[in-house]
Amino acid sequence: METLKKDLQALMQFSGSALFDSKLLELKKTYTTTEERSFIYNFFLSDMERTRNVIKHISKRLEAIQVAEMA
């Protein structure tokens, strides 16, 4: 699992690039057990949750700035 974790972290370096999909497909071909696939799914679910929380935090800060500007 440690190798999978490191591979997923390395994959995230390609996030937003054209190589991301091909690298993810390579991982999916390499890690085929239910446990490994579950780990991959949970990794991305966790990443999406972190992203969502960051966006919420930034949104609240922007709202505070707007309120301060109006005052």
PyRosetta script that sets phi, psi and omega in degrees:
from pyrosetta import init, pose_from_sequence

init()
pose = pose_from_sequence("METLKKDLQALMQFSGSALFDSKLLELKKTYTTTEERSFIYNFFLSDMERTRNVIKHISKRLEAIQVAEMA")
pose.set_psi(1, -31.8)
pose.set_omega(1, 179.6)
pose.set_phi(2, -62.6)
pose.set_psi(2, -39.5)
pose.set_omega(2, 178.5)
pose.set_phi(3, -64.3)
pose.set_psi(3, -42.6)
pose.set_omega(3, 178.0)
pose.set_phi(4, -61.1)
pose.set_psi(4, -43.5)
pose.set_omega(4, 179.3)
pose.set_phi(5, -60.1)
pose.set_psi(5, -45.2)
pose.set_omega(5, 179.0)
pose.set_phi(6, -64.9)
pose.set_psi(6, -39.6)
pose.set_omega(6, 178.5)
pose.set_phi(7, -63.8)
pose.set_psi(7, -39.1)
pose.set_omega(7, 178.1)
pose.set_phi(8, -67.8)
pose.set_psi(8, -39.8)
pose.set_omega(8, 177.3)
pose.set_phi(9, -64.4)
pose.set_psi(9, -39.2)
pose.set_omega(9, 176.7)
pose.set_phi(10, -66.2)
pose.set_psi(10, -37.6)
pose.set_omega(10, 178.2)
pose.set_phi(11, -59.9)
pose.set_psi(11, -38.0)
pose.set_omega(11, -177.3)
pose.set_phi(12, -64.0)
pose.set_psi(12, -18.7)
pose.set_omega(12, 175.5)
pose.set_phi(13, -66.4)
pose.set_psi(13, -22.2)
pose.set_omega(13, 179.9)
pose.set_phi(14, -94.0)
pose.set_psi(14, 1.8)
pose.set_omega(14, -179.0)
pose.set_phi(15, -55.0)
pose.set_psi(15, 127.7)
pose.set_omega(15, 179.8)
pose.set_phi(16, 88.2)
pose.set_psi(16, -6.0)
pose.set_omega(16, 179.7)
pose.set_phi(17, -101.6)
pose.set_psi(17, 166.5)
pose.set_omega(17, -179.6)
pose.set_phi(18, -66.4)
pose.set_psi(18, -23.2)
pose.set_omega(18, -178.5)
pose.set_phi(19, -78.6)
pose.set_psi(19, -15.8)
pose.set_omega(19, -173.7)
pose.set_phi(20, -55.8)
pose.set_psi(20, -50.0)
pose.set_omega(20, -176.8)
pose.set_phi(21, -61.9)
pose.set_psi(21, -42.8)
pose.set_omega(21, -179.5)
pose.set_phi(22, -68.0)
pose.set_psi(22, -37.6)
pose.set_omega(22, 177.6)
pose.set_phi(23, -66.5)
pose.set_psi(23, -39.5)
pose.set_omega(23, 177.6)
pose.set_phi(24, -64.8)
pose.set_psi(24, -41.0)
pose.set_omega(24, 178.3)
pose.set_phi(25, -62.3)
pose.set_psi(25, -39.1)
pose.set_omega(25, 175.9)
pose.set_phi(26, -59.7)
pose.set_psi(26, -44.5)
pose.set_omega(26, 179.1)
pose.set_phi(27, -62.8)
pose.set_psi(27, -42.5)
pose.set_omega(27, -178.8)
pose.set_phi(28, -65.0)
pose.set_psi(28, -30.4)
pose.set_omega(28, 177.3)
pose.set_phi(29, -76.7)
pose.set_psi(29, -29.7)
pose.set_omega(29, -178.3)
pose.set_phi(30, -79.1)
pose.set_psi(30, -44.0)
pose.set_omega(30, -176.2)
pose.set_phi(31, -105.3)
pose.set_psi(31, 105.8)
pose.set_omega(31, -170.6)
pose.set_phi(32, -116.7)
pose.set_psi(32, -9.5)
pose.set_omega(32, -178.3)
pose.set_phi(33, -73.2)
pose.set_psi(33, 159.6)
pose.set_omega(33, 178.7)
pose.set_phi(34, -59.9)
pose.set_psi(34, -41.0)
pose.set_omega(34, -179.9)
pose.set_phi(35, -63.5)
pose.set_psi(35, -43.9)
pose.set_omega(35, 179.8)
pose.set_phi(36, -66.5)
pose.set_psi(36, -43.5)
pose.set_omega(36, 179.2)
pose.set_phi(37, -64.0)
pose.set_psi(37, -38.4)
pose.set_omega(37, 177.6)
pose.set_phi(38, -63.5)
pose.set_psi(38, -41.7)
pose.set_omega(38, 178.6)
pose.set_phi(39, -62.0)
pose.set_psi(39, -44.3)
pose.set_omega(39, 178.1)
pose.set_phi(40, -60.7)
pose.set_psi(40, -46.8)
pose.set_omega(40, 179.6)
pose.set_phi(41, -58.9)
pose.set_psi(41, -48.5)
pose.set_omega(41, -178.9)
pose.set_phi(42, -65.7)
pose.set_psi(42, -33.7)
pose.set_omega(42, 176.8)
pose.set_phi(43, -60.3)
pose.set_psi(43, -47.6)
pose.set_omega(43, -179.0)
pose.set_phi(44, -72.2)
pose.set_psi(44, -34.1)
pose.set_omega(44, 176.4)
pose.set_phi(45, -63.2)
pose.set_psi(45, -43.6)
pose.set_omega(45, 178.2)
pose.set_phi(46, -64.4)
pose.set_psi(46, -41.9)
pose.set_omega(46, 178.9)
pose.set_phi(47, -62.8)
pose.set_psi(47, -40.8)
pose.set_omega(47, 178.6)
pose.set_phi(48, -65.6)
pose.set_psi(48, -38.1)
pose.set_omega(48, 178.9)
pose.set_phi(49, -64.9)
pose.set_psi(49, -43.5)
pose.set_omega(49, 177.3)
pose.set_phi(50, -61.3)
pose.set_psi(50, -43.7)
pose.set_omega(50, 179.2)
pose.set_phi(51, -62.0)
pose.set_psi(51, -43.3)
pose.set_omega(51, 179.0)
pose.set_phi(52, -60.1)
pose.set_psi(52, -44.1)
pose.set_omega(52, 180.0)
pose.set_phi(53, -65.7)
pose.set_psi(53, -38.3)
pose.set_omega(53, 177.6)
pose.set_phi(54, -64.7)
pose.set_psi(54, -43.1)
pose.set_omega(54, 179.1)
pose.set_phi(55, -62.7)
pose.set_psi(55, -41.9)
pose.set_omega(55, 177.3)
pose.set_phi(56, -61.5)
pose.set_psi(56, -42.8)
pose.set_omega(56, -179.4)
pose.set_phi(57, -63.4)
pose.set_psi(57, -45.4)
pose.set_omega(57, 179.0)
pose.set_phi(58, -63.8)
pose.set_psi(58, -40.5)
pose.set_omega(58, 179.6)
pose.set_phi(59, -61.5)
pose.set_psi(59, -42.5)
pose.set_omega(59, 178.3)
pose.set_phi(60, -64.6)
pose.set_psi(60, -39.7)
pose.set_omega(60, 178.7)
pose.set_phi(61, -65.6)
pose.set_psi(61, -39.5)
pose.set_omega(61, 177.9)
pose.set_phi(62, -64.6)
pose.set_psi(62, -39.3)
pose.set_omega(62, 177.1)
pose.set_phi(63, -61.9)
pose.set_psi(63, -42.2)
pose.set_omega(63, 179.1)
pose.set_phi(64, -63.1)
pose.set_psi(64, -39.2)
pose.set_omega(64, 178.5)
pose.set_phi(65, -65.4)
pose.set_psi(65, -42.4)
pose.set_omega(65, 179.3)
pose.set_phi(66, -61.9)
pose.set_psi(66, -43.1)
pose.set_omega(66, 178.5)
pose.set_phi(67, -62.4)
pose.set_psi(67, -42.9)
pose.set_omega(67, -179.5)
pose.set_phi(68, -65.4)
pose.set_psi(68, -37.2)
pose.set_omega(68, 178.9)
pose.set_phi(69, -67.7)
pose.set_psi(69, -32.0)
pose.set_omega(69, -178.4)
pose.set_phi(70, -75.6)
pose.set_psi(70, -23.1)
pose.set_omega(70, -176.9)
pose.set_phi(71, -77.0)
pose.dump_pdb("model.pdb")
